[in-house]
Amino acid sequence: MSCGSAAAITSAPARTEFSWAPPNAELILKHRLAIIIAGFAVIYLATFARLVQYGLSDPIALASIGDSTAAVASRPDIVDRNGQLLATDLRTMSLYAEPRRIVDADEVVEKLATVIPNLDWSDTHKKLRSGSAFQWLRRQLTPRQQSDILALGIPGIGFRAENRRFYPGGPTASHILGHVNIDNQGLAGMERYIDQQGLADLRAAGLTGDVPLEPVKLSIDLRVQHIVREVAARAMKDYQAEAAGAVVLDMETGEVLAMASVPDYDPNQPSRTLSDGSIDKEYEKGWFNRISNATFEMGSTFKSFTLAMGLDAEKITLDSVVDASRPIRMGGFTIKDFKGKNRPLSILEVFQYSSNIGTAAVADMVGIEGHQEFLTRLGLLSKMETEMPGVATPTQPRTWKRSTR
């Protein structure tokens, strides 16, 4: 027997290591993968739907926000026959807002009112509270106004470059040039004609943004135009007339060197607002071009055409004599001279004394059909073909009779 200490050795059963997995682990993994794929699909579908929404939305309301330096479609310069500038584009900045980003509409209106004169508080506040993506606040600001608004540091508003039409001569050739609207689209005169020749289609296609366009040269001479307008305006004032007008033509080519109709207007400011906020209708009467848009009774000046018609038809010669000794009856009317000579007159005397009796006799020699044919050949019964929009059509009787000639 040993008395020494001995270490006790305890024998324990061996530990067995193993991993446990449910019998459907592969199925759960597939479900998780399907959920992830479905999540990505929903995200992509939502993105696609949003893109479709942007594509179908108003292009102005969306495209106007991104690029504040992109200019709207430009117009070609208009010059006179000597290259003198009559109309051109000036770059301006316009103010817009993104109402969705506006926090305090009241504060924004108050700040803008310190810079923009005559700001409509109610209308501006309504736009800022609309919740839309884009709203114009004021078009065509001055550089000083833009600088002052930038200094206000208002979030949710921005500027967009635009073109403003400028007419250096003001009203000098207003009826010839016409004017444009706030979006630089031609409304009257040559401005409207230029749009009708394809510029409007190019604008719609976005092909005239920064593309330099060839100037449009007119036949008028700015120097002659200035003189003619001054003469017409002075005559209207001196004779207290309702209106006055004058045209200067090149007798060899038929080109219009000058054309003025007064009252007129300043195409830089085609309309004016009165103190009560209404439109000045008297000012807008100046839009009417009496030279091309109105018709007039030619009076005794028409006798020259009647006598020319008789000569052309070989019914008379310059030595022919017509009886103007007494009034004549024609078509139920009595035709007499204002200050008759009461004797036979030669054709030269008929013209010299402006004889109604002698002229009517010559017209009766030619006849109704010959009269119509001659006046039509001269273009007096048809609308004048010219680049000027809004040219009036000459009036004539529905039924031609002896008395209408």
C-alpha positions, 0 to 999 in steps of 0.5 A, spaced: 500 500 500 502 506 498 501 512 502 503 517 497 498 522 493 495 520 487 492 524 481 485 522 480 483 521 473 476 522 472 473 519 465 467 523 462 463 521 456 466 524 449 462 530 446 459 529 439 459 536 435 454 537 429 450 542 426 442 542 425 438 545 419 430 545 418 428 540 413 425 546 408 431 551 409 432 551 401 425 553 400 426 559 405 432 561 402 428 561 395 423 565 398 428 570 401 431 571 394 424 572 391 422 577 396 429 581 394 427 580 386 420 583 387 423 589 391 428 591 386 422 590 381 418 595 385 423 600 385 424 600 378 417 600 376 416 606 380 422 609 377 419 608 370 412 610 372 415 617 375 419 618 368 413 616 364 409 622 368 415 627 367 414 625 360 407 626 359 407 633 364 407 640 361 414 641 358 414 648 360 412 647 367 418 642 367 423 644 362 423 651 365 426 649 371 432 645 370 436 650 365 436 657 367 441 660 362 437 657 356 435 662 352 428 661 348 427 661 341 430 667 338 428 672 332 432 674 326 434 682 326 430 686 321 433 691 317 431 697 312 434 697 305 441 700 307 442 695 313 439 700 318 437 696 324 429 696 325 428 690 330 433 686 334 433 681 340 435 683 347 437 678 352 433 679 359 432 674 365 425 672 367 423 670 374 420 664 376 418 660 382 418 652 384 412 653 389 413 646 392 420 648 395 417 655 398 416 655 405 413 661 407 409 664 401 408 671 405 415 672 406 417 671 399 411 676 397 413 681 402 421 681 399 419 681 392 415 687 393 421 691 395 424 690 388 418 689 383 414 695 382 406 694 382 407 687 384 400 683 384 400 681 392 394 676 391 396 673 384 403 672 386 401 669 393 396 664 390 402 662 385 406 661 391 401 656 394 399 652 388 404 647 390 405 646 382 412 645 380 413 651 376 410 658 376 412 665 372 412 671 377 415 676 373 417 676 365 423 680 363 426 683 369 431 689 368 439 687 370 438 691 377 432 688 379 435 681 378 441 683 382 436 685 388 432 679 388 439 675 388 441 679 394 434 677 397 437 670 398 430 667 397 430 659 396 425 656 391 425 662 386 430 662 380 431 666 373 431 664 366 434 667 360 429 670 355 429 674 349 426 681 348 424 684 342 427 691 341 425 696 336 430 702 336 426 707 332 420 706 337 413 708 333 417 710 326 415 704 322 410 700 327 405 698 322 410 695 318 414 692 323 408 690 327 410 687 334 411 680 338 407 678 345 411 676 351 413 669 348 417 673 342 411 670 337 409 675 332 402 678 332 402 683 327 406 686 321 412 683 318 413 680 325 407 676 324 409 674 316 416 672 319 413 667 323 408 665 317 414 663 313 417 657 318 420 661 324 414 658 328 415 651 326 422 652 327 421 655 334 416 649 336 422 644 334 427 647 338 431 649 332 432 657 333 435 657 341 442 660 340 442 659 332 444 666 329 439 667 323 440 671 317 437 679 318 430 680 314 431 686 309 425 690 308 424 695 302 423 701 306 428 707 307 429 709 315 430 716 313 424 717 308 420 713 313 422 718 319 420 724 314 413 721 312 411 719 319 413 726 321 409 729 315 403 725 316 403 726 324 403 734 323 398 734 318 393 730 322 394 735 328 394 741 323 387 739 320 385 736 326 383 729 323 381 723 325 387 719 322 392 721 316 397 716 312 402 717 306 406 712 302 412 713 298 413 708 292 419 706 287 415 708 281 420 703 277 419 697 281 413 698 286 417 697 292 415 701 298 420 706 301 416 708 306 409 707 309 406 711 315 399 711 318 397 715 324 395 715 330 400 709 331 403 706 337 410 704 340 411 696 338 416 696 344 410 697 348 404 695 344 399 696 350 398 700 356 395 699 362 391 705 366 391 707 373 385 703 374 389 696 372 384 696 365 387 696 358 388 703 354 383 701 348 384 708 345 392 707 345 390 700 342 387 704 336 393 705 334 394 698 332 390 699 326 394 701 319 389 705 315 394 704 309 393 697 308 387 694 313 382 700 311 378 701 304 376 708 302 372 711 297 376 713 291 372 719 289 374 723 283 380 720 283 377 714 280 375 718 273 382 717 271 381 710 271 375 710 267 378 715 262 384 710 261 379 705 260 375 708 254 382 709 251 384 702 252 378 700 249 379 704 243 372 707 245 375 714 245 381 718 243 384 724 246 380 729 241 373 725 242 368 730 245 362 728 249 356 732 251 356 735 258 351 740 256 346 737 261 345 732 266 344 725 264 339 720 267 342 713 268 340 707 272 334 711 276 339 716 278 341 723 275 348 725 274 350 732 274 357 736 274 358 740 281 361 746 277 359 744 270 361 748 263 354 746 260 357 745 253 360 739 250 367 737 253 373 734 250 376 728 253 382 733 256 377 737 258 373 732 262 379 730 266 381 737 267 374 739 270 373 733 273 366 732 269 361 727 272 357 727 266 363 726 261 366 720 265 359 717 266 358 717 258 365 714 257 364 708 262 357 707 258 361 707 252 365 701 254 359 697 258 359 693 264 363 687 262 368 691 259 369 696 266 369 690 270 375 686 266 379 693 266 379 694 273 380 687 275 386 687 270 389 693 274 388 689 280 383 694 283 378 689 285 382 684 288 386 683 294 393 686 294 399 681 294 404 683 299 408 680 305 404 685 310 398 681 313 391 683 314 391 687 307 384 689 306 380 686 300 377 692 295 369 692 296 365 692 290 357 692 288 354 685 289 350 686 282 354 691 277 349 696 274 349 702 270 349 706 276 354 703 279 360 705 274 
